[in-house]
Structure formats: structure tokens, C-alpha cells
Amino acid sequence: MIGVAGCGRMGRPMLDSLRNMGVRAKGFDVADVGSAWVTQDAARFAQDLETLITVVRDQPQTDEVLFGSQNFVETAPKLSRIIISSTLSPRYVRDLRDRVPSHITLIDAPMSGAQVAAERASLSFMLGGSKDDIEAAQHLFLAMGKHMHHMGDFGAGMQAKVLNNLLAASNTAMTRLVLDWADQAGLDEGKLLRLIHTSSGQNWFASGFNDIEFARDGLQDDNTIGILVKDVASALDGAPQSADTRLPRQVQDTIRTLKPRN
């Protein structure tokens, strides 16, 4: 049985995609998400659980799932594979190998594309783990996504993801700034976004502005803009010791100031 822990904006459509492809899959969440396939009962979820896919928000929630109040590492007797799909610090992820029993395979598989890609089963996965382990789980990734990038050994997928998200955060901050300045100059938002899409300023956030569910949001601790702040922190935690981190920190500070856009 495949289990998805964390059935929110990303985990719920990922679970749906697995089931739509005929995979025996169930979900767990601490909240009632209104799905017959998702339980709040950790003991029930642990029964027959062989592969655990974690899509929770951050490191503390990952600790709760693996070792804390849910403790699926210990309470799921058939667990043989854990796939980490949350965006976390690369250092934290690499350290999991020493914390998880050696008989359990570990793959880091953070994804990109936002909720719209999860709903369309077109996510991009950045994978870390042995070639054999990745190939054995390939049918799961193909059920949820369209692009698979094997970046190297366990932890390499997460390192690639936080670097990718650092660019995404930069594009988010700058695109929102550009649109605010365009408002003040009297430019039409739609016309400007179409221009950007076909010009040198093209980026994922601007091109998908009307489809990305969080594009107009302001900062809240529990929304995707807030998660971007966390993702930049994860990238900074994995930065080279001698790296100049001033620009990433400025991007992070800019995202913290975002207000809702009508």
C-alpha cells in the first residue's frame, strides 16, 4: 500500500493522481480534508503501509510524521520505502539516513509546478537516491508528474529543489514588484504579462500568473507565499560556507512584505 502523509494543496491531488492510475493508495492528514481516501487515524494509516510519501509543510511536521506523534518509522511494520516530497533543508534530509533504519529505502523527491501541476499530474520531480531505488519507484512518479530529473545520490534532489525554488522566489518577488510599478504607471496588467511571456523578462511565475493559485496572495504563515519564505531559508541552510547570501536574504525580505493583489 502507498501512503501520502500531508493531503493539503499538493498532497491531495498527488493522492488522487495515484489512485486515478490504479495505484493502491491512501492518505493521512491531521485535519479532516473531506476525502474517503484520507484518514486522521495514524494507526489505521500505518496498517499495510509499504511506501510512505511525505508532503507535509516543514521539518517539524516531517519529524512528527516519521519519529514523533505519528512515528510511522516505528508503527508501520511493513514500511520499506520513504519518499520525501516536502521542500526541506538539504542538510536535514541527508541526516535522515542516520535516523531511519537501514532496511528502509530513502528517496528524496521534491517537486515543482504548484497546485495546478499537481492537479494535472504534470509535476516535475527532482530525485535523489540510487539508480535502482529510483527505477523501482518510477511508476509512482509517472502517475503524478511528467518530468523526472535524477540529480544524484540521496539528498541531491533536495539540493537541486531549493536552488530551483530560490529562482522561483526571486521571480515571484520581482514579478510582483514589476506589476506594482506598472499599476502606478497606468499599464494594463494583462497586456504587460503577455509582453513578458514573449520577451526577455519571461519567467515561470509571470507566464503562469493567472493559473498559479497563490500568484495574487499576500504573506500568511500558512499559505504558499509563507512557504516561499521557508524555502529560501532552506536554500540558505544548504548554501556553501563562503557564499554571499545578501541577495537571497533580500528576496526573502521582499516576499515577507507582499500584500494581496486584486
Backbone bond lengths (Angstrom), bond angles and torsions (degrees), N, CA, C in turn:
res aa  C-N    CA-C-N  psi(-1)  N-CA   C-N-CA  omega(-1)  CA-C   N-CA-C  phi
1 M - - - 1.466 - - 1.536 109.54 -
2 I 1.321 116.02 136.56 1.464 123.17 176.18 1.527 108.17 -96.30
3 G 1.321 117.53 133.34 1.452 121.29 179.29 1.513 111.68 -124.12
4 V 1.329 116.55 135.55 1.462 122.66 177.03 1.526 107.84 -109.38
5 A 1.318 117.15 115.78 1.461 122.16 178.35 1.525 108.97 -99.14
6 G 1.331 115.22 117.53 1.453 121.49 -175.87 1.511 109.43 103.19
7 C 1.334 117.22 86.37 1.464 121.85 -173.50 1.516 111.17 -109.14
8 G 1.329 114.94 57.25 1.457 121.63 177.25 1.519 111.13 -95.98
9 R 1.347 116.07 -137.74 1.466 121.06 -174.72 1.528 112.66 -58.05
10 M 1.318 116.76 -37.78 1.466 120.43 -178.36 1.529 112.24 -98.34
11 G 1.321 117.34 -45.63 1.454 120.80 -174.27 1.519 113.80 -64.18
12 R 1.326 116.92 -38.98 1.472 120.13 -178.81 1.529 111.69 -62.66
13 P 1.339 120.15 -51.45 1.471 117.51 177.80 1.526 113.08 -67.52
14 M 1.333 118.60 -27.95 1.470 120.10 174.98 1.527 110.21 -64.45
15 L 1.330 116.52 -42.59 1.459 120.72 176.01 1.525 110.88 -61.77
16 D 1.323 116.42 -43.95 1.467 120.55 179.37 1.529 110.67 -60.59
17 S 1.334 117.01 -40.52 1.465 120.49 -179.59 1.523 111.14 -64.28
18 L 1.332 116.15 -41.53 1.465 119.67 177.77 1.530 110.73 -60.15
19 R 1.320 116.08 -47.22 1.453 120.37 -178.18 1.530 110.90 -66.41
20 N 1.330 116.68 -36.91 1.465 120.13 179.31 1.523 112.03 -63.56
21 M 1.336 116.32 -25.00 1.461 121.15 178.63 1.522 112.01 -93.47
22 G 1.328 116.70 9.51 1.455 120.87 175.86 1.513 114.95 84.34
23 V 1.322 117.78 12.43 1.465 121.48 178.71 1.527 108.91 -80.48
24 R 1.312 117.45 134.49 1.464 121.24 174.85 1.521 107.69 -72.71
25 A 1.329 115.90 104.79 1.458 120.18 -173.54 1.522 110.34 -141.52
26 K 1.328 114.79 147.95 1.454 122.35 176.58 1.515 108.83 -139.80
27 G 1.333 116.25 166.76 1.452 120.17 -176.71 1.511 112.61 -125.72
28 F 1.337 114.56 158.33 1.460 121.85 174.41 1.516 108.44 -132.78
29 D 1.337 115.54 137.73 1.458 120.82 173.52 1.524 107.99 -152.79
30 V 1.330 116.29 148.39 1.463 119.65 179.43 1.522 110.75 -74.15
31 A 1.342 116.95 -17.13 1.464 121.58 177.59 1.521 110.18 -105.12
32 D 1.320 116.16 157.66 1.458 121.89 175.72 1.526 107.95 -80.57
33 V 1.326 117.26 109.62 1.464 121.17 -177.63 1.521 112.03 -97.99
34 G 1.319 117.24 4.52 1.459 120.51 174.09 1.512 115.11 72.80
35 S 1.325 117.16 34.61 1.453 120.67 179.27 1.519 109.93 -126.76
36 A 1.323 116.03 138.08 1.460 120.19 178.39 1.520 111.55 -67.96
37 W 1.330 116.89 -17.77 1.467 121.34 -176.89 1.524 112.42 -94.93
38 V 1.331 117.16 -0.27 1.470 121.37 -176.99 1.516 108.90 -120.31
39 T 1.324 116.99 128.55 1.454 122.33 -179.30 1.521 110.78 -115.08
40 Q 1.328 116.43 154.97 1.458 122.81 170.42 1.521 111.59 -99.33
41 D 1.313 115.86 1.46 1.459 122.77 -177.61 1.525 108.90 -93.49
42 A 1.338 116.94 104.24 1.462 121.19 -176.04 1.524 111.84 -63.63
43 A 1.331 117.24 -38.79 1.468 120.52 -179.65 1.524 111.01 -64.36
44 R 1.318 116.22 -41.55 1.464 120.50 178.37 1.527 110.64 -65.07
45 F 1.318 116.05 -41.08 1.466 120.93 179.93 1.526 111.01 -63.57
46 A 1.339 116.40 -37.27 1.471 121.31 -176.12 1.523 112.41 -68.80
47 Q 1.320 117.20 -24.08 1.468 120.48 -179.08 1.526 110.13 -63.65
48 D 1.309 117.05 129.37 1.472 123.85 176.74 1.530 113.29 64.36
49 L 1.339 117.88 10.56 1.465 121.05 -179.83 1.526 109.59 -73.62
50 E 1.322 116.51 119.19 1.466 122.14 -179.94 1.530 112.03 -109.14
51 T 1.327 116.27 -40.94 1.468 121.69 177.14 1.517 108.75 -122.55
52 L 1.329 116.23 125.27 1.460 122.08 179.09 1.517 109.15 -109.64
53 I 1.332 115.82 123.58 1.467 122.10 174.80 1.522 107.30 -107.38
54 T 1.320 117.90 117.24 1.467 120.94 -178.92 1.528 109.75 -97.80
55 V 1.338 115.42 126.83 1.461 121.57 179.92 1.527 108.52 -131.25
56 V 1.331 116.38 35.97 1.458 120.45 -179.36 1.527 109.72 -82.35
57 R 1.328 116.20 175.01 1.464 120.72 -166.55 1.519 114.45 -72.53
58 D 1.348 117.76 -43.75 1.460 118.77 -167.42 1.524 111.25 -153.16
59 Q 1.329 116.50 -172.12 1.458 121.00 -177.45 1.524 113.28 -66.34
60 P 1.333 120.38 -45.03 1.465 118.94 177.20 1.524 112.86 -58.11
61 Q 1.334 118.22 -40.86 1.460 120.09 178.64 1.525 110.90 -69.04
62 T 1.329 117.84 -34.68 1.463 120.69 175.88 1.524 110.37 -63.98
63 D 1.325 116.51 -42.34 1.467 120.46 176.49 1.523 111.12 -60.25
64 E 1.335 117.07 -40.52 1.460 120.23 178.78 1.528 111.14 -62.93
65 V 1.339 116.30 -42.59 1.462 120.63 -179.31 1.524 111.39 -65.88
66 L 1.324 116.54 -44.55 1.469 119.83 -172.95 1.524 113.21 -84.83
67 F 1.351 116.03 -41.65 1.468 119.00 -169.49 1.528 114.52 -127.58
68 G 1.336 117.07 -15.74 1.462 120.25 -171.08 1.512 113.62 -95.82
69 S 1.325 116.71 -123.15 1.462 121.13 -172.68 1.528 112.23 -64.56
70 Q 1.332 118.34 -33.21 1.467 120.04 175.44 1.538 110.72 -87.00
71 N 1.319 117.62 -43.48 1.469 123.40 172.48 1.531 112.18 51.91
72 F 1.341 115.99 48.21 1.459 119.03 -176.23 1.527 112.44 -65.54
73 V 1.321 118.28 -22.73 1.461 120.73 175.79 1.529 110.83 -57.19
74 E 1.338 115.78 -35.23 1.463 120.41 -177.57 1.528 113.33 -101.25
75 T 1.349 117.08 -30.10 1.473 119.57 -171.60 1.528 113.91 -92.70
76 A 1.334 117.83 -9.63 1.463 120.88 178.39 1.527 108.38 -102.67
77 P 1.323 118.63 98.05 1.467 121.50 -170.68 1.524 114.10 -65.75
78 K 1.338 118.21 -23.89 1.461 121.24 -178.18 1.527 112.82 -99.29
79 L 1.326 117.64 4.23 1.464 121.04 -175.29 1.526 110.68 -63.86
80 S 1.326 116.03 123.30 1.461 120.53 -178.91 1.531 113.16 -128.12
81 R 1.349 116.29 -7.68 1.469 118.83 -178.61 1.528 109.62 -151.11
82 I 1.331 115.53 134.39 1.470 121.76 174.92 1.519 107.67 -122.18
83 I 1.333 115.02 128.61 1.468 122.11 176.74 1.526 107.57 -113.37
84 I 1.320 116.50 117.09 1.466 121.85 -178.56 1.519 108.49 -91.98
85 S 1.335 117.12 109.29 1.460 121.04 -178.84 1.521 113.34 -111.58
86 S 1.317 118.03 -0.22 1.459 120.78 171.44 1.527 108.71 -73.20
87 T 1.325 117.25 157.10 1.457 121.30 173.45 1.521 108.36 -91.79
88 L 1.328 115.68 115.39 1.463 122.33 -172.47 1.521 109.67 -135.54
89 S 1.320 115.77 171.89 1.460 119.78 175.35 1.522 109.96 -62.85
90 P 1.337 118.60 131.80 1.467 120.26 176.24 1.529 112.76 -57.53
91 R 1.319 117.21 -34.17 1.467 119.94 178.93 1.532 110.22 -64.33
92 Y 1.307 116.49 -44.80 1.458 121.00 178.28 1.523 110.91 -59.64
93 V 1.343 116.09 -45.16 1.461 120.46 -177.50 1.517 110.71 -63.30
94 R 1.320 118.17 -47.05 1.465 120.06 179.96 1.528 111.61 -60.54
95 D 1.317 116.64 -35.26 1.471 120.45 179.72 1.529 112.58 -67.99
96 L 1.344 117.62 -20.05 1.455 119.84 179.44 1.526 112.35 -60.35
97 R 1.331 116.65 -29.40 1.464 118.47 -178.38 1.530 111.77 -59.93
98 D 1.327 116.97 -32.16 1.462 120.61 178.61 1.525 112.41 -82.22
99 R 1.332 117.79 -13.25 1.456 121.64 -176.22 1.525 113.08 -101.85
100 V 1.317 116.84 -21.42 1.460 122.36 -177.85 1.530 108.44 -100.53
101 P 1.332 117.93 134.47 1.471 120.31 179.64 1.524 112.16 -51.45
102 S 1.323 115.76 143.59 1.466 121.51 -171.75 1.522 113.37 -65.69
103 H 1.343 118.14 -21.44 1.465 119.10 179.96 1.523 112.67 -75.95
104 I 1.337 117.24 -9.16 1.463 121.69 178.61 1.527 108.80 -96.42
105 T 1.328 116.56 121.19 1.462 122.17 176.79 1.522 109.82 -69.41
106 L 1.328 115.71 138.15 1.464 120.71 176.59 1.530 109.93 -117.33
107 I 1.324 115.31 131.17 1.458 122.91 173.83 1.522 107.40 -131.00
108 D 1.326 116.81 131.37 1.460 117.67 170.65 1.523 107.25 -98.73
109 A 1.339 114.79 128.39 1.462 121.50 -172.90 1.519 110.73 -141.73
110 P 1.342 117.88 58.10 1.458 118.95 174.53 1.526 109.46 -63.81
111 M 1.328 115.82 156.30 1.456 119.08 -174.23 1.524 110.33 -130.30
112 S 1.312 115.08 162.57 1.460 121.89 -179.92 1.521 109.06 -132.78
113 G 1.327 115.58 152.51 1.457 120.10 177.96 1.510 114.71 133.16
114 A 1.352 116.93 -11.07 1.461 122.13 179.02 1.523 111.34 68.92
115 Q 1.315 116.23 -179.49 1.461 121.80 -174.15 1.522 112.06 -60.67
116 V 1.327 116.87 -35.46 1.460 119.78 -177.28 1.524 110.72 -62.10
117 A 1.336 117.67 -37.37 1.469 120.85 178.76 1.525 110.85 -73.68
118 A 1.338 116.96 -34.94 1.466 119.51 176.53 1.526 109.98 -63.17
119 E 1.325 117.44 -40.68 1.462 121.35 -179.63 1.530 111.74 -68.25
120 R 1.332 116.61 -28.31 1.465 121.14 -179.05 1.525 111.99 -95.58
121 A 1.338 116.84 4.07 1.470 121.96 -176.98 1.521 110.65 54.08
122 S 1.328 116.77 42.25 1.462 121.38 -178.08 1.526 111.78 -125.77
123 L 1.332 117.36 30.38 1.453 121.68 -179.88 1.525 111.73 -65.32
124 S 1.331 115.66 156.80 1.456 122.37 169.44 1.524 107.66 -105.38
125 F 1.337 116.66 124.91 1.454 121.25 179.89 1.524 110.62 -105.89
126 M 1.329 115.38 134.50 1.463 122.94 173.27 1.516 107.01 -105.73
127 L 1.323 117.12 112.38 1.460 121.90 -165.50 1.521 112.18 -108.40
128 G 1.330 114.80 138.50 1.443 121.87 174.10 1.512 110.28 -129.08
129 G 1.326 116.58 130.09 1.464 121.29 -178.73 1.511 109.56 153.93
130 S 1.338 116.57 176.76 1.458 119.44 179.42 1.521 110.35 -69.29
131 K 1.334 116.26 156.23 1.465 121.11 -179.52 1.521 110.65 -58.30
132 D 1.328 116.79 -43.25 1.463 120.31 -178.35 1.525 111.41 -64.86
133 D 1.345 116.84 -41.62 1.465 120.45 179.75 1.525 111.38 -64.66
134 I 1.341 116.26 -40.77 1.468 120.40 179.41 1.524 110.14 -65.16
135 E 1.318 117.26 -43.73 1.467 120.62 -179.17 1.526 110.78 -63.76
136 A 1.333 117.43 -37.48 1.461 120.74 -179.21 1.527 111.90 -66.04
137 A 1.330 117.29 -27.01 1.465 121.56 -178.98 1.526 112.68 -102.08
138 Q 1.337 116.84 4.21 1.459 120.62 -172.78 1.523 112.38 -59.13
139 H 1.330 117.84 -35.96 1.469 119.72 -178.03 1.532 111.17 -63.42
140 L 1.326 117.34 -28.98 1.466 120.43 177.93 1.527 110.63 -71.27
141 F 1.323 116.32 -44.70 1.462 119.66 179.79 1.531 111.10 -65.83
142 L 1.330 116.91 -37.20 1.467 120.23 179.05 1.526 111.71 -67.72
143 A 1.329 117.29 -26.09 1.463 120.25 177.01 1.523 111.73 -72.73
144 M 1.331 116.69 -25.60 1.468 121.04 -174.26 1.521 113.83 -108.72
145 G 1.321 117.88 -15.91 1.461 119.50 -173.26 1.506 113.66 -146.25
146 K 1.328 114.72 177.68 1.463 121.90 -179.56 1.529 112.69 -118.12
147 H 1.318 117.06 -21.33 1.462 119.82 -174.36 1.521 109.04 -126.16
148 M 1.330 116.68 124.12 1.463 122.26 -179.61 1.531 108.57 -119.86
149 H 1.304 116.83 127.12 1.455 121.82 -179.44 1.526 108.65 -124.98
150 H 1.336 117.04 104.32 1.462 120.83 177.46 1.522 107.54 -81.83
151 M 1.324 116.40 109.52 1.458 122.00 -171.44 1.522 113.74 -92.14
152 G 1.336 117.05 -15.09 1.459 119.24 -179.16 1.512 111.40 145.93
153 D 1.328 116.10 -154.90 1.459 121.77 -178.19 1.532 110.97 -68.06
154 F 1.339 115.64 172.61 1.460 120.96 -178.80 1.531 110.41 -52.59
155 G 1.330 115.81 127.84 1.459 122.96 -177.15 1.508 113.46 105.32
156 A 1.332 117.15 -23.85 1.467 119.99 -177.76 1.518 111.99 -70.06
157 G 1.333 116.81 -33.22 1.456 119.43 177.68 1.517 111.65 -63.31
158 M 1.334 115.93 -41.01 1.464 119.80 -179.88 1.524 111.25 -69.05
159 Q 1.337 116.08 -38.44 1.460 118.36 177.58 1.525 110.50 -60.88
160 A 1.342 116.44 -43.13 1.459 120.08 177.69 1.527 111.22 -64.68
161 K 1.338 116.57 -39.12 1.467 119.81 -177.22 1.519 112.11 -64.75
162 V 1.328 117.75 -43.63 1.462 118.02 -177.44 1.524 111.15 -68.95
163 L 1.345 117.08 -30.00 1.463 119.49 174.98 1.526 109.84 -69.32
164 N 1.335 117.14 -42.40 1.457 121.11 175.60 1.527 111.08 -59.80
165 N 1.339 116.37 -43.23 1.458 119.86 -178.08 1.520 111.95 -70.74
166 L 1.330 116.57 -27.33 1.452 118.90 174.39 1.526 110.28 -63.05
167 L 1.336 116.90 -40.77 1.465 120.05 173.93 1.525 111.29 -65.24
168 A 1.343 116.81 -42.38 1.465 120.15 179.50 1.526 110.89 -61.55
169 A 1.338 116.25 -41.12 1.463 119.98 178.18 1.525 110.74 -64.30
170 S 1.331 116.50 -40.10 1.468 120.21 178.26 1.521 110.73 -63.35
171 N 1.342 116.58 -43.60 1.464 120.32 178.14 1.520 111.54 -63.94
172 T 1.335 116.22 -38.49 1.458 120.21 178.67 1.519 110.97 -63.05
173 A 1.323 116.05 -49.68 1.468 120.51 -178.41 1.524 111.10 -61.25
174 M 1.333 117.31 -46.11 1.463 119.68 -175.34 1.521 111.93 -73.77
175 T 1.336 117.73 -38.05 1.461 119.39 178.94 1.523 110.97 -63.38
176 R 1.321 116.72 -43.04 1.469 119.40 178.30 1.525 110.97 -64.22
177 L 1.322 117.64 -38.22 1.464 120.80 176.62 1.524 110.40 -63.25
178 V 1.329 117.03 -45.51 1.462 121.43 179.79 1.522 110.74 -60.39
179 L 1.335 117.77 -42.84 1.462 120.35 -179.75 1.527 111.68 -66.26
180 D 1.325 117.22 -36.34 1.471 120.08 176.62 1.525 110.69 -64.84
181 W 1.317 116.35 -43.36 1.461 119.67 178.31 1.535 110.80 -65.92
182 A 1.333 116.50 -35.69 1.468 120.32 178.25 1.520 110.98 -64.27
183 D 1.333 116.81 -38.79 1.463 120.46 176.41 1.519 110.61 -57.72
184 Q 1.316 115.23 -45.85 1.464 119.83 -177.59 1.529 111.80 -67.68
185 A 1.348 115.81 -25.70 1.465 119.99 178.23 1.520 112.54 -89.10
186 G 1.345 116.78 -3.01 1.454 120.59 178.21 1.510 114.68 81.01
187 L 1.345 117.88 18.45 1.452 120.52 178.95 1.531 110.80 -83.46
188 D 1.325 116.28 146.93 1.460 122.25 177.94 1.530 109.35 -75.78
189 E 1.337 116.63 128.36 1.460 120.58 -177.16 1.520 112.38 -59.60
190 G 1.328 117.37 -48.42 1.452 121.33 -177.42 1.518 112.42 -60.64
191 K 1.331 116.49 -43.72 1.458 119.88 179.46 1.524 111.14 -64.18
192 L 1.324 116.65 -40.28 1.457 120.01 -179.51 1.525 110.98 -67.00
193 L 1.328 117.53 -41.90 1.465 120.10 179.47 1.526 111.26 -64.24
194 R 1.322 117.29 -37.12 1.464 119.97 176.70 1.523 110.92 -66.48
195 L 1.321 116.00 -38.61 1.472 120.53 176.29 1.530 110.53 -62.04
196 I 1.336 116.31 -48.45 1.462 120.72 -178.26 1.526 110.45 -59.56
197 H 1.331 116.77 -39.04 1.468 120.98 -176.66 1.526 111.85 -61.74
198 T 1.329 118.17 -29.03 1.471 121.55 -177.44 1.519 112.30 -109.04
199 S 1.332 117.31 14.10 1.461 120.44 -175.51 1.522 110.98 -129.41
200 S 1.310 116.12 -175.36 1.471 121.62 -172.70 1.522 113.46 -67.34
201 G 1.314 118.32 -16.07 1.462 120.93 178.36 1.522 113.74 -87.55
202 Q 1.330 117.18 5.86 1.465 121.01 -175.65 1.533 111.31 -57.09
203 N 1.334 115.64 135.36 1.465 121.75 174.67 1.526 108.51 -153.96
204 W 1.324 114.75 162.76 1.468 121.09 -175.35 1.519 111.63 -57.19
205 F 1.313 118.51 -43.36 1.458 121.88 -175.02 1.524 110.95 -66.93
206 A 1.332 117.30 -45.71 1.463 120.35 179.89 1.525 111.18 -67.63
207 S 1.334 117.22 -41.63 1.467 120.21 -177.77 1.522 111.78 -67.32
208 G 1.340 116.96 -31.50 1.453 120.14 179.73 1.516 113.77 -102.89
209 F 1.321 117.82 18.39 1.461 121.84 -169.73 1.523 112.73 -54.60
210 N 1.315 117.54 -39.29 1.463 119.89 -176.37 1.523 113.11 -85.67
211 D 1.331 117.62 -4.34 1.459 121.62 177.78 1.528 112.64 -109.63
212 I 1.317 117.11 -26.18 1.462 121.07 -177.43 1.529 108.82 -73.69
213 E 1.324 115.76 122.70 1.463 120.33 -169.46 1.522 113.86 -64.40
214 F 1.329 118.09 -24.05 1.464 120.58 -176.27 1.526 112.99 -104.81
215 A 1.338 117.90 6.37 1.465 120.94 -170.12 1.527 112.78 -57.74
216 R 1.335 118.04 -33.53 1.460 120.90 -176.36 1.533 112.85 -101.84
217 D 1.308 117.15 4.01 1.464 120.13 -175.75 1.519 112.14 -73.74
218 G 1.324 114.56 154.35 1.453 121.15 166.00 1.517 109.17 -95.70
219 L 1.308 116.40 175.39 1.461 120.81 -178.12 1.526 111.75 -69.31
220 Q 1.312 115.85 127.94 1.458 123.25 166.06 1.523 106.83 -139.17
221 D 1.314 116.25 149.53 1.469 119.68 -176.04 1.516 112.30 -60.03
222 D 1.348 117.19 -31.75 1.457 119.73 -172.88 1.520 113.63 -105.37
223 N 1.349 118.62 12.30 1.462 118.86 178.58 1.533 110.64 -110.00
224 T 1.329 116.34 -179.64 1.462 120.36 -173.21 1.522 111.82 -69.27
225 I 1.330 117.71 -30.88 1.463 119.34 175.20 1.531 109.38 -61.97
226 G 1.324 116.56 -41.63 1.462 120.14 175.84 1.517 111.68 -63.88
227 I 1.337 116.78 -36.22 1.460 120.18 177.95 1.526 110.69 -65.68
228 L 1.326 117.77 -34.97 1.462 120.13 177.08 1.525 111.46 -60.17
229 V 1.320 116.72 -38.82 1.468 120.18 176.10 1.523 109.60 -60.03
230 K 1.338 116.24 -42.97 1.461 121.30 178.18 1.521 111.30 -65.07
231 D 1.333 116.35 -39.21 1.465 119.93 -178.51 1.525 111.78 -65.99
232 V 1.331 116.90 -38.54 1.468 119.04 175.87 1.526 109.74 -63.22
233 A 1.335 116.55 -39.55 1.464 120.04 176.75 1.525 110.92 -60.58
234 S 1.338 117.60 -38.06 1.460 121.28 177.79 1.525 110.89 -65.75
235 A 1.335 116.59 -40.02 1.463 120.02 177.00 1.527 110.81 -64.19
236 L 1.315 116.43 -41.64 1.470 120.33 179.22 1.524 110.88 -64.17
237 D 1.331 116.57 -35.76 1.457 119.67 179.20 1.528 111.45 -66.53
238 G 1.332 116.39 -28.28 1.459 120.40 179.47 1.518 113.73 -97.55
239 A 1.338 117.49 8.59 1.465 120.91 -177.76 1.531 110.96 -71.08
240 P 1.338 117.38 149.78 1.461 120.01 174.13 1.523 110.78 -56.57
241 Q 1.305 115.54 149.43 1.468 120.32 -174.15 1.525 112.65 -57.79
242 S 1.340 116.65 -34.16 1.461 120.34 -176.34 1.526 113.15 -96.88
243 A 1.338 117.53 10.16 1.466 120.96 -174.12 1.523 112.08 -68.57
244 D 1.328 115.70 146.05 1.462 122.53 171.98 1.531 107.06 -84.41
245 T 1.307 117.89 110.44 1.470 122.06 -173.43 1.528 112.87 -102.79
246 R 1.321 117.17 11.93 1.468 119.03 -175.30 1.524 112.02 -63.70
247 L 1.333 118.34 -44.63 1.463 120.27 -177.96 1.529 111.75 -66.26
248 P 1.350 119.91 -47.73 1.471 118.46 176.05 1.521 113.58 -57.22
249 R 1.318 116.88 -38.56 1.468 119.21 178.98 1.527 111.00 -67.04
250 Q 1.337 117.08 -34.43 1.459 119.90 177.32 1.525 110.39 -67.85
251 V 1.342 116.98 -40.25 1.467 120.93 175.31 1.525 110.09 -59.27
252 Q 1.319 116.31 -45.17 1.462 121.25 179.41 1.527 110.81 -60.57
253 D 1.324 117.12 -43.58 1.463 120.85 179.22 1.527 111.25 -64.44
254 T 1.351 116.53 -37.42 1.466 120.47 179.10 1.530 111.03 -65.30
255 I 1.318 117.11 -42.52 1.470 120.80 179.25 1.515 110.37 -62.63
256 R 1.323 116.22 -35.59 1.480 119.88 179.26 1.536 111.53 -62.38
257 T 1.319 118.55 -22.95 1.465 121.83 -176.90 1.526 113.37 -92.92
258 L 1.349 118.18 -3.06 1.461 120.04 -175.12 1.520 112.31 -64.27
259 K 1.319 115.17 133.43 1.456 122.72 176.08 1.530 108.65 -109.61
260 P 1.335 117.76 157.82 1.488 119.03 178.38 1.518 111.21 -55.79
261 R 1.346 115.10 141.49 1.466 121.04 179.10 1.525 108.24 -112.03
262 N 1.315 116.86 125.00 1.462 121.49 -179.65 1.523 110.97 -72.98
